[in-house]
């Protein structure tokens, strides 16, 4: 679904992370019942506020690579 969250289908928790400053981050695999659409849902909870992103596989891969690059640079000084 473009412009909104996909709500139909099966959702499986991939990971749950407690981040600094009280954020709870969930990564969920979302498989649609209506189409062969598979997305990763990123849900960030800060107190009573939620931020939700639905990512296609290509976007999730790009985002993941950027995160790994940043974390590697920050932790080791290697670019």
PDB file of N, CA, C and O in Angstrom, chain B, residues numbered from 101:
ATOM      1  N   UNK B 101       0.841  -1.169   0.000  1.00  0.00           N
ATOM      2  CA  UNK B 101       0.000   0.000   0.000  1.00  0.00           C
ATOM      3  C   UNK B 101       0.889   1.236   0.000  1.00  0.00           C
ATOM      4  O   UNK B 101       1.765   1.356   0.857  1.00  0.00           O
ATOM      5  N   UNK B 102       0.692   2.144  -0.923  1.00  0.00           N
ATOM      6  CA  UNK B 102       1.468   3.370  -1.001  1.00  0.00           C
ATOM      7  C   UNK B 102       0.766   4.447  -0.193  1.00  0.00           C
ATOM      8  O   UNK B 102      -0.449   4.618  -0.300  1.00  0.00           O
ATOM      9  N   UNK B 103       1.531   5.176   0.616  1.00  0.00           N
ATOM     10  CA  UNK B 103       0.961   6.274   1.376  1.00  0.00           C
ATOM     11  C   UNK B 103       0.341   5.879   2.704  1.00  0.00           C
ATOM     12  O   UNK B 103      -0.219   6.734   3.390  1.00  0.00           O
ATOM     13  N   UNK B 104       0.421   4.627   3.085  1.00  0.00           N
ATOM     14  CA  UNK B 104      -0.143   4.202   4.358  1.00  0.00           C
ATOM     15  C   UNK B 104       0.477   2.909   4.810  1.00  0.00           C
ATOM     16  O   UNK B 104       1.284   2.309   4.101  1.00  0.00           O
ATOM     17  N   UNK B 105       0.099   2.485   5.987  1.00  0.00           N
ATOM     18  CA  UNK B 105       0.630   1.251   6.534  1.00  0.00           C
ATOM     19  C   UNK B 105      -0.147   0.059   6.014  1.00  0.00           C
ATOM     20  O   UNK B 105      -1.363   0.123   5.838  1.00  0.00           O
ATOM     21  N   UNK B 106       0.564  -1.020   5.771  1.00  0.00           N
ATOM     22  CA  UNK B 106      -0.074  -2.263   5.369  1.00  0.00           C
ATOM     23  C   UNK B 106      -0.530  -2.956   6.652  1.00  0.00           C
ATOM     24  O   UNK B 106       0.294  -3.232   7.524  1.00  0.00           O
ATOM     25  N   UNK B 107      -1.816  -3.241   6.781  1.00  0.00           N
ATOM     26  CA  UNK B 107      -2.311  -3.806   8.035  1.00  0.00           C
ATOM     27  C   UNK B 107      -2.745  -5.259   7.916  1.00  0.00           C
ATOM     28  O   UNK B 107      -2.782  -5.963   8.925  1.00  0.00           O
ATOM     29  N   UNK B 108      -3.072  -5.731   6.721  1.00  0.00           N
ATOM     30  CA  UNK B 108      -3.519  -7.111   6.555  1.00  0.00           C
ATOM     31  C   UNK B 108      -2.313  -8.030   6.439  1.00  0.00           C
ATOM     32  O   UNK B 108      -1.262  -7.635   5.936  1.00  0.00           O
ATOM     33  N   UNK B 109      -2.476  -9.264   6.912  1.00  0.00           N
ATOM     34  CA  UNK B 109      -1.423 -10.241   6.727  1.00  0.00           C
ATOM     35  C   UNK B 109      -0.797 -10.694   8.022  1.00  0.00           C
ATOM     36  O   UNK B 109      -1.249 -10.355   9.116  1.00  0.00           O
ATOM     37  N   UNK B 110       0.253 -11.467   7.866  1.00  0.00           N
ATOM     38  CA  UNK B 110       0.952 -12.065   8.995  1.00  0.00           C
ATOM     39  C   UNK B 110       2.155 -11.212   9.378  1.00  0.00           C
ATOM     40  O   UNK B 110       2.920 -10.781   8.515  1.00  0.00           O
ATOM     41  N   UNK B 111       2.315 -10.973  10.672  1.00  0.00           N
ATOM     42  CA  UNK B 111       3.426 -10.178  11.186  1.00  0.00           C
ATOM     43  C   UNK B 111       4.244 -11.037  12.140  1.00  0.00           C
ATOM     44  O   UNK B 111       3.698 -11.668  13.045  1.00  0.00           O
ATOM     45  N   UNK B 112       5.567 -11.057  11.930  1.00  0.00           N
ATOM     46  CA  UNK B 112       6.480 -11.824  12.766  1.00  0.00           C
ATOM     47  C   UNK B 112       7.567 -10.899  13.297  1.00  0.00           C
ATOM     48  O   UNK B 112       8.175 -10.153  12.529  1.00  0.00           O
ATOM     49  N   UNK B 113       7.817 -10.940  14.604  1.00  0.00           N
ATOM     50  CA  UNK B 113       8.869 -10.118  15.199  1.00  0.00           C
ATOM     51  C   UNK B 113      10.227 -10.683  14.794  1.00  0.00           C
ATOM     52  O   UNK B 113      10.506 -11.864  15.001  1.00  0.00           O
ATOM     53  N   UNK B 114      11.065  -9.828  14.216  1.00  0.00           N
ATOM     54  CA  UNK B 114      12.431 -10.197  13.837  1.00  0.00           C
ATOM     55  C   UNK B 114      13.380  -9.878  14.990  1.00  0.00           C
ATOM     56  O   UNK B 114      14.231 -10.691  15.350  1.00  0.00           O
ATOM     57  N   UNK B 115      13.224  -8.685  15.563  1.00  0.00           N
ATOM     58  CA  UNK B 115      14.098  -8.258  16.665  1.00  0.00           C
ATOM     59  C   UNK B 115      13.395  -7.183  17.471  1.00  0.00           C
ATOM     60  O   UNK B 115      12.535  -6.462  16.965  1.00  0.00           O
ATOM     61  N   UNK B 116      13.779  -7.091  18.738  1.00  0.00           N
ATOM     62  CA  UNK B 116      13.304  -6.015  19.605  1.00  0.00           C
ATOM     63  C   UNK B 116      14.514  -5.481  20.350  1.00  0.00           C
ATOM     64  O   UNK B 116      15.258  -6.243  20.968  1.00  0.00           O
ATOM     65  N   UNK B 117      14.710  -4.168  20.290  1.00  0.00           N
ATOM     66  CA  UNK B 117      15.916  -3.534  20.823  1.00  0.00           C
ATOM     67  C   UNK B 117      15.504  -2.432  21.791  1.00  0.00           C
ATOM     68  O   UNK B 117      14.658  -1.598  21.468  1.00  0.00           O
ATOM     69  N   UNK B 118      16.104  -2.431  22.978  1.00  0.00           N
ATOM     70  CA  UNK B 118      15.937  -1.328  23.921  1.00  0.00           C
ATOM     71  C   UNK B 118      17.089  -0.364  23.669  1.00  0.00           C
ATOM     72  O   UNK B 118      18.244  -0.684  23.948  1.00  0.00           O
ATOM     73  N   UNK B 119      16.778   0.798  23.149  1.00  0.00           N
ATOM     74  CA  UNK B 119      17.792   1.790  22.800  1.00  0.00           C
ATOM     75  C   UNK B 119      17.974   2.778  23.950  1.00  0.00           C
ATOM     76  O   UNK B 119      17.145   2.848  24.857  1.00  0.00           O
ATOM     77  N   UNK B 120      19.076   3.547  23.904  1.00  0.00           N
ATOM     78  CA  UNK B 120      19.285   4.566  24.937  1.00  0.00           C
ATOM     79  C   UNK B 120      18.127   5.573  24.968  1.00  0.00           C
ATOM     80  O   UNK B 120      17.417   5.749  23.978  1.00  0.00           O
ATOM     81  N   UNK B 121      17.956   6.208  26.086  1.00  0.00           N
ATOM     82  CA  UNK B 121      16.953   7.254  26.275  1.00  0.00           C
ATOM     83  C   UNK B 121      15.525   6.726  26.223  1.00  0.00           C
ATOM     84  O   UNK B 121      14.597   7.491  25.960  1.00  0.00           O
ATOM     85  N   UNK B 122      15.330   5.417  26.470  1.00  0.00           N
ATOM     86  CA  UNK B 122      13.998   4.857  26.642  1.00  0.00           C
ATOM     87  C   UNK B 122      13.249   4.438  25.398  1.00  0.00           C
ATOM     88  O   UNK B 122      12.075   4.079  25.492  1.00  0.00           O
ATOM     89  N   UNK B 123      13.882   4.468  24.232  1.00  0.00           N
ATOM     90  CA  UNK B 123      13.187   4.016  23.027  1.00  0.00           C
ATOM     91  C   UNK B 123      13.172   2.493  22.959  1.00  0.00           C
ATOM     92  O   UNK B 123      14.139   1.827  23.330  1.00  0.00           O
ATOM     93  N   UNK B 124      12.054   1.960  22.476  1.00  0.00           N
ATOM     94  CA  UNK B 124      11.924   0.539  22.183  1.00  0.00           C
ATOM     95  C   UNK B 124      11.764   0.417  20.675  1.00  0.00           C
ATOM     96  O   UNK B 124      10.874   1.034  20.090  1.00  0.00           O
ATOM     97  N   UNK B 125      12.623  -0.376  20.044  1.00  0.00           N
ATOM     98  CA  UNK B 125      12.609  -0.523  18.587  1.00  0.00           C
ATOM     99  C   UNK B 125      12.242  -1.956  18.253  1.00  0.00           C
ATOM    100  O   UNK B 125      12.880  -2.894  18.730  1.00  0.00           O
ATOM    101  N   UNK B 126      11.214  -2.125  17.435  1.00  0.00           N
ATOM    102  CA  UNK B 126      10.816  -3.451  16.951  1.00  0.00           C
ATOM    103  C   UNK B 126      11.012  -3.506  15.445  1.00  0.00           C
ATOM    104  O   UNK B 126      10.665  -2.567  14.728  1.00  0.00           O
ATOM    105  N   UNK B 127      11.571  -4.615  14.972  1.00  0.00           N
ATOM    106  CA  UNK B 127      11.652  -4.915  13.548  1.00  0.00           C
ATOM    107  C   UNK B 127      10.714  -6.084  13.302  1.00  0.00           C
ATOM    108  O   UNK B 127      10.833  -7.126  13.945  1.00  0.00           O
ATOM    109  N   UNK B 128       9.777  -5.912  12.367  1.00  0.00           N
ATOM    110  CA  UNK B 128       8.769  -6.934  12.101  1.00  0.00           C
ATOM    111  C   UNK B 128       8.754  -7.286  10.626  1.00  0.00           C
ATOM    112  O   UNK B 128       8.891  -6.412   9.770  1.00  0.00           O
ATOM    113  N   UNK B 129       8.588  -8.569  10.330  1.00  0.00           N
ATOM    114  CA  UNK B 129       8.392  -9.047   8.963  1.00  0.00           C
ATOM    115  C   UNK B 129       6.890  -9.058   8.716  1.00  0.00           C
ATOM    116  O   UNK B 129       6.144  -9.704   9.453  1.00  0.00           O
ATOM    117  N   UNK B 130       6.439  -8.343   7.677  1.00  0.00           N
ATOM    118  CA  UNK B 130       5.012  -8.243   7.361  1.00  0.00           C
ATOM    119  C   UNK B 130       4.783  -8.847   5.986  1.00  0.00           C
ATOM    120  O   UNK B 130       5.328  -8.375   4.989  1.00  0.00           O
ATOM    121  N   UNK B 131       3.967  -9.902   5.944  1.00  0.00           N
ATOM    122  CA  UNK B 131       3.614 -10.571   4.686  1.00  0.00           C
ATOM    123  C   UNK B 131       2.134 -10.345   4.437  1.00  0.00           C
ATOM    124  O   UNK B 131       1.301 -10.744   5.251  1.00  0.00           O
ATOM    125  N   UNK B 132       1.792  -9.709   3.320  1.00  0.00           N
ATOM    126  CA  UNK B 132       0.407  -9.384   2.993  1.00  0.00           C
ATOM    127  C   UNK B 132      -0.370 -10.630   2.597  1.00  0.00           C
ATOM    128  O   UNK B 132       0.162 -11.517   1.928  1.00  0.00           O
ATOM    129  N   UNK B 133      -1.635 -10.693   3.015  1.00  0.00           N
ATOM    130  CA  UNK B 133      -2.540 -11.760   2.581  1.00  0.00           C
ATOM    131  C   UNK B 133      -3.091 -11.482   1.191  1.00  0.00           C
ATOM    132  O   UNK B 133      -3.409 -12.413   0.451  1.00  0.00           O
ATOM    133  N   UNK B 134      -3.207 -10.200   0.829  1.00  0.00           N
ATOM    134  CA  UNK B 134      -3.870  -9.808  -0.409  1.00  0.00           C
ATOM    135  C   UNK B 134      -2.955  -9.802  -1.626  1.00  0.00           C
ATOM    136  O   UNK B 134      -3.441  -9.868  -2.755  1.00  0.00           O
ATOM    137  N   UNK B 135      -1.676  -9.727  -1.430  1.00  0.00           N
ATOM    138  CA  UNK B 135      -0.734  -9.671  -2.558  1.00  0.00           C
ATOM    139  C   UNK B 135       0.588 -10.267  -2.107  1.00  0.00           C
ATOM    140  O   UNK B 135       0.795 -10.530  -0.922  1.00  0.00           O
ATOM    141  N   UNK B 136       1.454 -10.470  -3.041  1.00  0.00           N
ATOM    142  CA  UNK B 136       2.765 -11.030  -2.701  1.00  0.00           C
ATOM    143  C   UNK B 136       3.716  -9.901  -2.308  1.00  0.00           C
ATOM    144  O   UNK B 136       4.805  -9.761  -2.863  1.00  0.00           O
ATOM    145  N   UNK B 137       3.278  -9.102  -1.341  1.00  0.00           N
ATOM    146  CA  UNK B 137       4.067  -7.973  -0.863  1.00  0.00           C
ATOM    147  C   UNK B 137       4.649  -8.334   0.495  1.00  0.00           C
ATOM    148  O   UNK B 137       3.929  -8.751   1.402  1.00  0.00           O
ATOM    149  N   UNK B 138       5.953  -8.171   0.623  1.00  0.00           N
ATOM    150  CA  UNK B 138       6.640  -8.427   1.888  1.00  0.00           C
ATOM    151  C   UNK B 138       7.369  -7.152   2.278  1.00  0.00           C
ATOM    152  O   UNK B 138       8.125  -6.589   1.487  1.00  0.00           O
ATOM    153  N   UNK B 139       7.137  -6.707   3.494  1.00  0.00           N
ATOM    154  CA  UNK B 139       7.765  -5.489   3.980  1.00  0.00           C
ATOM    155  C   UNK B 139       8.361  -5.718   5.355  1.00  0.00           C
ATOM    156  O   UNK B 139       7.956  -6.626   6.081  1.00  0.00           O
ATOM    157  N   UNK B 140       9.333  -4.879   5.704  1.00  0.00           N
ATOM    158  CA  UNK B 140       9.836  -4.835   7.069  1.00  0.00           C
ATOM    159  C   UNK B 140       9.219  -3.608   7.719  1.00  0.00           C
ATOM    160  O   UNK B 140       9.316  -2.495   7.203  1.00  0.00           O
ATOM    161  N   UNK B 141       8.587  -3.831   8.853  1.00  0.00           N
ATOM    162  CA  UNK B 141       8.013  -2.722   9.610  1.00  0.00           C
ATOM    163  C   UNK B 141       8.973  -2.378  10.735  1.00  0.00           C
ATOM    164  O   UNK B 141       9.354  -3.243  11.524  1.00  0.00           O
ATOM    165  N   UNK B 142       9.356  -1.130  10.806  1.00  0.00           N
ATOM    166  CA  UNK B 142      10.195  -0.602  11.868  1.00  0.00           C
ATOM    167  C   UNK B 142       9.288   0.230  12.761  1.00  0.00           C
ATOM    168  O   UNK B 142       8.715   1.226  12.318  1.00  0.00           O
ATOM    169  N   UNK B 143       9.158  -0.178  14.019  1.00  0.00           N
ATOM    170  CA  UNK B 143       8.273   0.515  14.962  1.00  0.00           C
ATOM    171  C   UNK B 143       9.118   1.014  16.126  1.00  0.00           C
ATOM    172  O   UNK B 143       9.745   0.226  16.834  1.00  0.00           O
ATOM    173  N   UNK B 144       9.128   2.330  16.316  1.00  0.00           N
ATOM    174  CA  UNK B 144       9.889   2.947  17.401  1.00  0.00           C
ATOM    175  C   UNK B 144       8.890   3.531  18.396  1.00  0.00           C
ATOM    176  O   UNK B 144       8.034   4.340  18.037  1.00  0.00           O
ATOM    177  N   UNK B 145       9.016   3.106  19.652  1.00  0.00           N
ATOM    178  CA  UNK B 145       8.143   3.620  20.708  1.00  0.00           C
ATOM    179  C   UNK B 145       8.957   4.493  21.644  1.00  0.00           C
ATOM    180  O   UNK B 145       9.992   4.074  22.163  1.00  0.00           O
ATOM    181  N   UNK B 146       8.478   5.712  21.853  1.00  0.00           N
ATOM    182  CA  UNK B 146       9.088   6.644  22.805  1.00  0.00           C
ATOM    183  C   UNK B 146       7.973   7.105  23.735  1.00  0.00           C
ATOM    184  O   UNK B 146       7.199   8.000  23.393  1.00  0.00           O
ATOM    185  N   UNK B 147       7.896   6.494  24.906  1.00  0.00           N
ATOM    186  CA  UNK B 147       6.792   6.795  25.813  1.00  0.00           C
ATOM    187  C   UNK B 147       5.480   6.336  25.194  1.00  0.00           C
ATOM    188  O   UNK B 147       5.312   5.152  24.901  1.00  0.00           O
ATOM    189  N   UNK B 148       4.549   7.264  24.993  1.00  0.00           N
ATOM    190  CA  UNK B 148       3.264   6.907  24.385  1.00  0.00           C
ATOM    191  C   UNK B 148       3.244   7.188  22.881  1.00  0.00           C
ATOM    192  O   UNK B 148       2.227   6.967  22.224  1.00  0.00           O
ATOM    193  N   UNK B 149       4.348   7.669  22.340  1.00  0.00           N
ATOM    194  CA  UNK B 149       4.412   8.019  20.915  1.00  0.00           C
ATOM    195  C   UNK B 149       5.038   6.890  20.103  1.00  0.00           C
ATOM    196  O   UNK B 149       6.032   6.295  20.519  1.00  0.00           O
ATOM    197  N   UNK B 150       4.451   6.599  18.944  1.00  0.00           N
ATOM    198  CA  UNK B 150       4.964   5.577  18.036  1.00  0.00           C
ATOM    199  C   UNK B 150       5.338   6.213  16.705  1.00  0.00           C
ATOM    200  O   UNK B 150       4.624   7.077  16.197  1.00  0.00           O
ATOM    201  N   UNK B 151       6.459   5.779  16.147  1.00  0.00           N
ATOM    202  CA  UNK B 151       6.847   6.121  14.777  1.00  0.00           C
ATOM    203  C   UNK B 151       6.969   4.804  14.038  1.00  0.00           C
ATOM    204  O   UNK B 151       7.648   3.891  14.507  1.00  0.00           O
ATOM    205  N   UNK B 152       6.313   4.692  12.878  1.00  0.00           N
ATOM    206  CA  UNK B 152       6.280   3.429  12.140  1.00  0.00           C
ATOM    207  C   UNK B 152       6.682   3.675  10.691  1.00  0.00           C
ATOM    208  O   UNK B 152       6.176   4.589  10.039  1.00  0.00           O
ATOM    209  N   UNK B 153       7.604   2.840  10.195  1.00  0.00           N
ATOM    210  CA  UNK B 153       8.013   2.852   8.793  1.00  0.00           C
ATOM    211  C   UNK B 153       7.769   1.468   8.217  1.00  0.00           C
ATOM    212  O   UNK B 153       8.108   0.474   8.859  1.00  0.00           O
ATOM    213  N   UNK B 154       7.194   1.373   7.030  1.00  0.00           N
ATOM    214  CA  UNK B 154       7.115   0.123   6.280  1.00  0.00           C
ATOM    215  C   UNK B 154       8.126   0.218   5.149  1.00  0.00           C
ATOM    216  O   UNK B 154       8.040   1.110   4.305  1.00  0.00           O
ATOM    217  N   UNK B 155       9.093  -0.710   5.131  1.00  0.00           N
ATOM    218  CA  UNK B 155      10.193  -0.668   4.167  1.00  0.00           C
ATOM    219  C   UNK B 155      10.140  -1.862   3.228  1.00  0.00           C
ATOM    220  O   UNK B 155       9.909  -2.990   3.663  1.00  0.00           O
ATOM    221  N   UNK B 156      10.355  -1.614   1.936  1.00  0.00           N
ATOM    222  CA  UNK B 156      10.495  -2.707   0.978  1.00  0.00           C
ATOM    223  C   UNK B 156      11.904  -3.290   1.133  1.00  0.00           C
ATOM    224  O   UNK B 156      12.761  -2.649   1.740  1.00  0.00           O
ATOM    225  N   UNK B 157      12.165  -4.496   0.595  1.00  0.00           N
ATOM    226  CA  UNK B 157      13.472  -5.126   0.773  1.00  0.00           C
ATOM    227  C   UNK B 157      14.652  -4.266   0.302  1.00  0.00           C
ATOM    228  O   UNK B 157      15.680  -4.230   0.977  1.00  0.00           O
ATOM    229  N   UNK B 158      14.531  -3.577  -0.831  1.00  0.00           N
ATOM    230  CA  UNK B 158      15.644  -2.763  -1.338  1.00  0.00           C
ATOM    231  C   UNK B 158      15.950  -1.600  -0.396  1.00  0.00           C
ATOM    232  O   UNK B 158      17.116  -1.303  -0.137  1.00  0.00           O
ATOM    233  N   UNK B 159      14.918  -0.947   0.114  1.00  0.00           N
ATOM    234  CA  UNK B 159      15.120   0.166   1.042  1.00  0.00           C
ATOM    235  C   UNK B 159      15.697  -0.333   2.361  1.00  0.00           C
ATOM    236  O   UNK B 159      16.590   0.303   2.922  1.00  0.00           O
ATOM    237  N   UNK B 160      15.198  -1.466   2.864  1.00  0.00           N
ATOM    238  CA  UNK B 160      15.727  -2.039   4.108  1.00  0.00           C
ATOM    239  C   UNK B 160      17.207  -2.380   3.957  1.00  0.00           C
ATOM    240  O   UNK B 160      17.994  -2.151   4.876  1.00  0.00           O
ATOM    241  N   UNK B 161      17.589  -2.925   2.804  1.00  0.00           N
ATOM    242  CA  UNK B 161      18.997  -3.271   2.563  1.00  0.00           C
ATOM    243  C   UNK B 161      19.866  -2.016   2.549  1.00  0.00           C
ATOM    244  O   UNK B 161      20.927  -1.992   3.173  1.00  0.00           O
ATOM    245  N   UNK B 162      19.429  -0.980   1.847  1.00  0.00           N
ATOM    246  CA  UNK B 162      20.196   0.274   1.793  1.00  0.00           C
ATOM    247  C   UNK B 162      20.334   0.897   3.178  1.00  0.00           C
ATOM    248  O   UNK B 162      21.410   1.361   3.556  1.00  0.00           O
ATOM    249  N   UNK B 163      19.244   0.905   3.925  1.00  0.00           N
ATOM    250  CA  UNK B 163      19.255   1.467   5.270  1.00  0.00           C
ATOM    251  C   UNK B 163      20.201   0.658   6.168  1.00  0.00           C
ATOM    252  O   UNK B 163      20.998   1.228   6.913  1.00  0.00           O
ATOM    253  N   UNK B 164      20.105  -0.665   6.089  1.00  0.00           N
ATOM    254  CA  UNK B 164      20.978  -1.526   6.882  1.00  0.00           C
ATOM    255  C   UNK B 164      22.449  -1.317   6.572  1.00  0.00           C
ATOM    256  O   UNK B 164      23.276  -1.259   7.482  1.00  0.00           O
ATOM    257  N   UNK B 165      22.781  -1.203   5.290  1.00  0.00           N
ATOM    258  CA  UNK B 165      24.169  -0.959   4.890  1.00  0.00           C
ATOM    259  C   UNK B 165      24.663   0.383   5.424  1.00  0.00           C
ATOM    260  O   UNK B 165      25.804   0.490   5.874  1.00  0.00           O
ATOM    261  N   UNK B 166      23.811   1.407   5.379  1.00  0.00           N
ATOM    262  CA  UNK B 166      24.187   2.720   5.910  1.00  0.00           C
ATOM    263  C   UNK B 166      24.417   2.652   7.420  1.00  0.00           C
ATOM    264  O   UNK B 166      25.359   3.259   7.931  1.00  0.00           O
ATOM    265  N   UNK B 167      23.560   1.914   8.138  1.00  0.00           N
ATOM    266  CA  UNK B 167      23.726   1.757   9.584  1.00  0.00           C
ATOM    267  C   UNK B 167      25.025   1.034   9.923  1.00  0.00           C
ATOM    268  O   UNK B 167      25.755   1.452  10.822  1.00  0.00           O
ATOM    269  N   UNK B 168      25.312  -0.046   9.209  1.00  0.00           N
ATOM    270  CA  UNK B 168      26.546  -0.800   9.455  1.00  0.00           C
ATOM    271  C   UNK B 168      27.764   0.067   9.164  1.00  0.00           C
ATOM    272  O   UNK B 168      28.729   0.059   9.928  1.00  0.00           O
ATOM    273  N   UNK B 169      27.725   0.812   8.063  1.00  0.00           N
ATOM    274  CA  UNK B 169      28.833   1.708   7.730  1.00  0.00           C
ATOM    275  C   UNK B 169      29.071   2.742   8.814  1.00  0.00           C
ATOM    276  O   UNK B 169      30.213   3.002   9.194  1.00  0.00           O
ATOM    277  N   UNK B 170      27.995   3.332   9.311  1.00  0.00           N
ATOM    278  CA  UNK B 170      28.118   4.333  10.359  1.00  0.00           C
ATOM    279  C   UNK B 170      28.641   3.709  11.656  1.00  0.00           C
ATOM    280  O   UNK B 170      29.554   4.250  12.280  1.00  0.00           O
ATOM    281  N   UNK B 171      28.070   2.581  12.061  1.00  0.00           N
ATOM    282  CA  UNK B 171      28.476   1.930  13.310  1.00  0.00           C
ATOM    283  C   UNK B 171      29.930   1.491  13.252  1.00  0.00           C
ATOM    284  O   UNK B 171      30.652   1.613  14.241  1.00  0.00           O
ATOM    285  N   UNK B 172      30.365   0.986  12.116  1.00  0.00           N
ATOM    286  CA  UNK B 172      31.757   0.559  11.954  1.00  0.00           C
ATOM    287  C   UNK B 172      32.689   1.756  12.059  1.00  0.00           C
ATOM    288  O   UNK B 172      33.724   1.684  12.723  1.00  0.00           O
ATOM    289  N   UNK B 173      32.333   2.842  11.417  1.00  0.00           N
ATOM    290  CA  UNK B 173      33.148   4.057  11.456  1.00  0.00           C
ATOM    291  C   UNK B 173      33.217   4.603  12.874  1.00  0.00           C
ATOM    292  O   UNK B 173      34.294   4.980  13.337  1.00  0.00           O
ATOM    293  N   UNK B 174      32.094   4.651  13.567  1.00  0.00           N
ATOM    294  CA  UNK B 174      32.048   5.197  14.922  1.00  0.00           C
ATOM    295  C   UNK B 174      32.835   4.342  15.915  1.00  0.00           C
ATOM    296  O   UNK B 174      33.488   4.877  16.811  1.00  0.00           O
ATOM    297  N   UNK B 175      32.777   3.019  15.761  1.00  0.00           N
ATOM    298  CA  UNK B 175      33.402   2.129  16.739  1.00  0.00           C
ATOM    299  C   UNK B 175      34.874   1.876  16.488  1.00  0.00           C
ATOM    300  O   UNK B 175      35.615   1.596  17.431  1.00  0.00           O
ATOM    301  N   UNK B 176      35.322   1.968  15.238  1.00  0.00           N
ATOM    302  CA  UNK B 176      36.705   1.604  14.943  1.00  0.00           C
ATOM    303  C   UNK B 176      37.502   2.719  14.301  1.00  0.00           C
ATOM    304  O   UNK B 176      38.725   2.623  14.194  1.00  0.00           O
ATOM    305  N   UNK B 177      36.831   3.774  13.873  1.00  0.00           N
ATOM    306  CA  UNK B 177      37.522   4.831  13.160  1.00  0.00           C
ATOM    307  C   UNK B 177      37.804   4.480  11.714  1.00  0.00           C
ATOM    308  O   UNK B 177      38.445   5.258  11.007  1.00  0.00           O
ATOM    309  N   UNK B 178      37.334   3.311  11.251  1.00  0.00           N
ATOM    310  CA  UNK B 178      37.550   2.860   9.878  1.00  0.00           C
ATOM    311  C   UNK B 178      36.392   3.334   9.030  1.00  0.00           C
ATOM    312  O   UNK B 178      35.236   3.251   9.444  1.00  0.00           O
ATOM    313  N   UNK B 179      36.700   3.837   7.829  1.00  0.00           N
ATOM    314  CA  UNK B 179      35.627   4.255   6.915  1.00  0.00           C
ATOM    315  C   UNK B 179      35.383   3.215   5.876  1.00  0.00           C
ATOM    316  O   UNK B 179      34.517   3.390   5.019  1.00  0.00           O
TER     317      UNK B 179
END
